[in-house]
Amino acid sequence: KSGREVIALLLDRRGDKIPVTEEVLKAAAGNWWNGRELMALLLDRRGDHIPITEEVVKAAAGNSEKEKFSVM
């Protein structure tokens, strides 16, 4: 299964009980293979409750996927 499918499963099963921290967002944003999809999923599901910090933006900027910022 892809990272996106696993995150979707966790969010489906546990919803608001899963903390989406800065560290989680940095890992998702920096994911070379599925970063865009992971960030889109997290923002779609929990966008109002997740911190988009300078460090998260740096992780996204450091990722080679040029489309990353289109989801933010």
Backbone as CSV, one residue per row, in Angstrom:
resi,resn,N_x,N_y,N_z,CA_x,CA_y,CA_z,C_x,C_y,C_z
1,LYS,0.847,-1.194,0.000,0.000,0.000,0.000,0.882,1.243,0.000
2,SER,0.362,2.280,-0.604,1.109,3.534,-0.634,0.919,4.290,0.677
3,GLY,1.809,5.232,0.914,1.689,6.059,2.110,0.356,6.778,2.179
4,ARG,-0.131,7.214,1.020,-1.419,7.915,0.977,-2.542,7.007,1.446
5,GLU,-2.542,5.758,0.994,-3.591,4.819,1.396,-3.546,4.535,2.894
6,VAL,-2.350,4.419,3.432,-2.199,4.153,4.866,-2.679,5.346,5.687
7,ILE,-2.292,6.551,5.292,-2.736,7.754,6.003,-4.251,7.894,5.903
8,ALA,-4.807,7.637,4.723,-6.264,7.709,4.554,-6.960,6.712,5.474
9,LEU,-6.423,5.504,5.578,-6.993,4.492,6.466,-6.960,4.955,7.922
10,LEU,-5.828,5.478,8.354,-5.715,5.975,9.730,-6.714,7.092,9.998
11,LEU,-6.824,8.028,9.069,-7.762,9.137,9.250,-9.208,8.651,9.219
12,ASP,-9.495,7.669,8.358,-10.851,7.112,8.299,-11.226,6.410,9.599
13,ARG,-10.279,5.677,10.158,-10.572,4.867,11.347,-10.496,5.643,12.653
14,ARG,-9.575,6.602,12.725,-9.350,7.311,13.992,-9.634,8.801,13.940
15,GLY,-9.775,9.348,12.746,-10.163,10.743,12.573,-9.395,11.740,13.408
16,ASP,-10.121,12.480,14.230,-9.534,13.566,15.015,-8.600,13.091,16.119
17,LYS,-8.557,11.803,16.375,-7.665,11.288,17.419,-6.220,11.199,16.945
18,ILE,-6.002,11.358,15.655,-4.648,11.305,15.103,-4.092,12.719,15.061
19,PRO,-3.021,12.987,15.808,-2.454,14.336,15.776,-1.649,14.557,14.495
20,VAL,-1.973,15.618,13.777,-1.202,15.989,12.590,-0.295,17.133,13.025
21,THR,0.896,16.758,13.434,1.856,17.705,13.989,2.755,18.279,12.897
22,GLU,3.577,19.224,13.293,4.551,19.793,12.365,5.467,18.700,11.821
23,GLU,5.871,17.760,12.674,6.758,16.679,12.236,6.092,15.797,11.186
24,VAL,4.816,15.507,11.370,4.065,14.715,10.392,4.002,15.461,9.065
25,LEU,3.706,16.749,9.122,3.613,17.548,7.900,4.954,17.661,7.193
26,LYS,6.030,17.801,7.951,7.356,17.871,7.343,7.686,16.558,6.640
27,ALA,7.333,15.439,7.263,7.576,14.138,6.635,6.755,13.989,5.357
28,ALA,5.509,14.404,5.408,4.648,14.314,4.220,5.152,15.237,3.116
29,ALA,5.464,16.474,3.473,5.912,17.458,2.483,7.233,17.050,1.844
30,GLY,8.078,16.393,2.608,9.384,15.989,2.103,9.403,14.630,1.433
31,ASN,8.261,13.956,1.378,8.179,12.634,0.765,8.317,12.765,-0.747
32,TRP,9.394,12.209,-1.287,9.691,12.373,-2.703,8.678,11.673,-3.595
33,TRP,8.184,10.511,-3.185,7.289,9.716,-4.029,5.836,10.165,-3.959
34,ASN,5.330,10.417,-2.742,3.902,10.691,-2.569,3.623,12.004,-1.863
35,GLY,4.598,12.889,-1.792,4.444,14.110,-1.013,3.245,14.956,-1.392
36,ARG,3.049,15.146,-2.675,1.924,15.981,-3.122,0.596,15.357,-2.715
37,GLU,0.463,14.050,-2.935,-0.779,13.361,-2.597,-1.017,13.338,-1.091
38,LEU,0.049,13.115,-0.326,-0.082,13.104,1.134,-0.508,14.469,1.665
39,MET,0.136,15.521,1.157,-0.225,16.863,1.617,-1.653,17.211,1.221
40,ALA,-2.050,16.846,0.006,-3.423,17.115,-0.434,-4.420,16.401,0.470
41,LEU,-4.143,15.151,0.792,-5.025,14.382,1.671,-5.125,15.027,3.049
42,LEU,-3.985,15.357,3.638,-3.989,15.962,4.974,-4.691,17.317,4.971
43,LEU,-4.443,18.117,3.959,-5.093,19.428,3.889,-6.591,19.300,3.639
44,ASP,-6.982,18.339,2.805,-8.415,18.119,2.556,-9.135,17.669,3.818
45,ARG,-8.510,16.767,4.560,-9.167,16.180,5.728,-9.056,17.026,6.988
46,ARG,-7.896,17.690,7.166,-7.640,18.371,8.431,-7.092,19.769,8.255
47,GLY,-7.286,20.365,7.091,-6.673,21.645,6.749,-6.843,22.757,7.757
48,ASP,-7.996,22.825,8.393,-8.245,23.898,9.361,-7.537,23.678,10.692
49,HIS,-6.991,22.489,10.885,-6.429,22.150,12.191,-4.957,21.763,12.144
50,ILE,-4.291,22.057,11.043,-2.889,21.675,10.966,-1.999,22.902,10.790
51,PRO,-0.821,22.858,11.419,0.078,24.011,11.389,0.963,24.021,10.146
52,ILE,0.805,25.029,9.295,1.717,25.203,8.161,2.773,26.203,8.621
53,THR,3.867,25.661,9.123,4.939,26.482,9.681,6.030,26.716,8.636
54,GLU,6.966,27.545,9.005,8.110,27.799,8.129,8.856,26.501,7.824
55,GLU,8.989,25.638,8.819,9.696,24.372,8.629,8.969,23.452,7.649
56,VAL,7.644,23.466,7.677,6.859,22.665,6.734,7.072,23.189,5.316
57,VAL,7.042,24.493,5.157,7.262,25.094,3.841,8.675,24.778,3.346
58,LYS,9.662,24.808,4.230,11.034,24.459,3.845,11.117,23.014,3.378
59,ALA,10.431,22.122,4.072,10.429,20.708,3.667,9.811,20.551,2.287
60,ALA,8.731,21.274,2.043,8.079,21.215,0.730,8.986,21.810,-0.345
61,ALA,9.634,22.906,-0.028,10.515,23.564,-0.995,11.727,22.697,-1.320
62,GLY,12.163,21.912,-0.352,13.311,21.042,-0.567,12.977,19.801,-1.366
63,ASN,11.718,19.513,-1.518,11.283,18.355,-2.282,11.362,18.702,-3.758
64,SER,11.722,17.749,-4.572,11.901,18.033,-5.997,10.602,18.080,-6.783
65,GLU,9.481,17.778,-6.155,8.207,17.854,-6.862,7.800,19.315,-7.011
66,LYS,7.771,19.808,-8.212,7.463,21.213,-8.453,6.013,21.552,-8.178
67,GLU,5.131,20.563,-8.216,3.715,20.829,-8.021,3.324,20.903,-6.550
68,LYS,4.257,20.710,-5.647,3.953,20.655,-4.219,3.154,21.866,-3.751
69,PHE,3.544,23.053,-4.160,2.897,24.253,-3.649,1.493,24.452,-4.201
70,SER,1.124,23.710,-5.227,-0.221,23.866,-5.776,-1.294,23.377,-4.823
71,VAL,-0.936,22.568,-3.816,-1.936,22.082,-2.863,-2.019,22.955,-1.626
72,MET,-1.069,23.856,-1.437,-1.057,24.664,-0.208,-1.847,25.923,-0.366
